[in-house]
Amino acid sequence: MGRKAVNVELNMTPFIGLFALLVVNLLLTAVWNQVTALSTNTQNSTAAAESDPPPKDQVNLTVTILQSSVEMAENSNGVKVPHIGDKVDAEGIERTLSQWREKYPKRRDVVLNTENGVSYKMLITTFDTLTGAGWYDVGVSSQ
């Protein structure tokens, strides 16, 4: 006995309709995120800016993430906030930021520097802490 030849056409119309409904459903239920543009004001960390002293009324606010701590400096006056284990001490950073807010109420800019070998998670945690405390103009400079 041999096999029978089957001559059946597969109706693709229901499948096309199903996929059209799935695409519409995905578009309607998708979470639409708003991408925020972040300022990367790195002009303060260039070689030309380092050679020129800042004007007397100009204060450079920098936050540098090191392997063991976060150094927060107003020009040359720095405060070290040690890490808690392998995580950034966000509360310690926020305390220093609130002191800066009292001294410089109209400032919104800060330069965020990192040391080589600092994890990306530490960078993002520090960045989120800065923007969450109202310092929206964050220039990121990595070495």
C-alpha positions as CSV (number, residue, x, y, z in Angstrom):
1,M,0.0,0.0,0.0
2,G,1.2,3.4,-0.9
3,R,0.5,6.7,0.6
4,K,-2.3,8.9,-0.5
5,A,-1.6,12.2,-2.0
6,V,-3.2,14.9,0.0
7,N,-4.0,18.1,-1.8
8,V,-5.1,20.5,1.0
9,E,-4.7,24.3,1.1
10,L,-4.0,25.9,4.4
11,N,-6.2,28.9,5.0
12,M,-3.9,31.7,6.3
13,T,-6.6,34.3,6.7
14,P,-7.3,33.5,10.4
15,F,-3.6,33.6,11.2
16,I,-3.1,37.0,9.6
17,G,-6.1,38.3,11.5
18,L,-4.7,36.9,14.7
19,F,-1.3,38.5,14.2
20,A,-2.9,41.8,13.3
21,L,-4.9,41.8,16.6
22,L,-1.7,40.8,18.5
23,V,0.2,43.8,17.0
24,V,-2.7,46.2,17.9
25,N,-2.9,44.7,21.4
26,L,0.9,45.1,21.9
27,L,0.8,48.7,20.8
28,L,-2.1,49.6,23.0
29,T,-0.7,47.9,26.1
30,A,3.0,48.9,25.7
31,V,4.6,51.1,28.3
32,W,5.8,54.2,26.6
33,N,8.8,55.6,28.4
34,Q,9.9,59.2,28.0
35,V,13.6,59.5,27.3
36,T,15.0,62.5,29.0
37,A,18.0,64.3,27.5
38,L,20.8,64.6,30.0
39,S,23.3,67.4,29.8
40,T,26.9,66.3,29.7
41,N,28.7,69.5,30.7
42,T,32.2,68.1,30.6
43,Q,33.9,71.4,29.7
44,N,35.0,71.8,33.4
45,S,37.1,68.6,33.2
46,T,39.0,69.3,30.0
47,A,42.8,70.1,30.0
48,A,42.2,73.7,29.1
49,A,39.8,74.2,32.0
50,E,42.3,72.7,34.4
51,S,45.1,75.1,33.4
52,D,43.0,78.2,34.0
53,P,42.0,78.9,37.5
54,P,38.2,79.4,38.0
55,P,37.0,83.0,38.6
56,K,36.7,84.0,42.2
57,D,32.9,83.8,42.2
58,Q,32.8,80.6,40.2
59,V,32.6,77.4,42.3
60,N,33.1,74.1,40.6
61,L,31.0,71.4,42.3
62,T,32.4,67.9,41.5
63,V,31.5,64.4,42.7
64,T,34.2,61.8,42.2
65,I,33.4,58.1,42.6
66,L,36.5,56.3,44.0
67,Q,36.9,52.6,44.8
68,S,36.3,53.1,48.5
69,S,34.4,56.4,48.8
70,V,32.8,59.3,47.0
71,E,34.6,62.6,47.1
72,M,32.5,65.7,46.9
73,A,34.4,68.9,46.3
74,E,33.7,72.6,46.1
75,N,36.7,73.8,44.1
76,S,39.5,72.4,46.4
77,N,37.4,71.8,49.6
78,G,36.5,68.1,49.6
79,V,34.3,65.8,51.7
80,K,34.7,62.0,51.5
81,V,31.7,59.8,51.9
82,P,32.8,56.2,52.4
83,H,31.0,53.4,50.7
84,I,28.8,51.0,52.8
85,G,30.2,47.6,51.8
86,D,30.3,47.6,48.0
87,K,27.4,50.2,47.7
88,V,27.4,54.0,47.5
89,D,26.2,55.7,50.6
90,A,23.3,57.6,49.0
91,E,22.2,59.2,52.3
92,G,25.7,60.6,52.9
93,I,25.8,62.1,49.5
94,E,22.3,63.6,50.0
95,R,23.5,65.2,53.2
96,T,26.3,67.0,51.4
97,L,24.0,67.9,48.6
98,S,21.6,69.6,51.0
99,Q,24.5,71.6,52.4
100,W,25.5,72.6,48.9
101,R,21.8,73.6,48.2
102,E,21.9,75.9,51.3
103,K,25.1,77.6,50.1
104,Y,24.2,77.7,46.4
105,P,20.4,77.8,46.1
106,K,20.3,78.6,42.4
107,R,22.9,76.0,41.3
108,R,21.7,72.9,39.4
109,D,25.0,71.8,37.9
110,V,27.6,69.3,39.1
111,V,30.4,67.3,37.4
112,L,30.4,63.6,38.1
113,N,33.8,61.9,37.7
114,T,34.7,58.2,38.1
115,E,37.9,56.4,38.8
116,N,38.9,53.5,36.6
117,G,37.4,50.2,37.8
118,V,34.3,51.7,39.4
119,S,31.3,49.6,38.7
120,Y,28.5,50.9,36.4
121,K,26.0,50.3,39.2
122,M,27.8,52.8,41.4
123,L,27.9,55.3,38.7
124,I,24.1,55.0,38.0
125,T,23.3,55.0,41.8
126,T,25.3,58.2,42.3
127,F,23.8,59.8,39.1
128,D,20.2,58.9,40.3
129,T,21.0,60.3,43.8
130,L,22.2,63.6,42.2
131,T,19.2,64.0,39.9
132,G,16.8,62.9,42.6
133,A,18.2,65.7,44.9
134,G,17.5,68.4,42.3
135,W,20.9,68.6,40.6
136,Y,19.6,68.1,37.1
137,D,22.6,69.4,35.1
138,V,25.0,66.5,35.6
139,G,28.1,66.3,33.5
140,V,29.6,62.8,33.4
141,S,33.3,62.5,32.9
142,S,34.9,59.0,33.2
143,Q,38.7,58.4,33.1
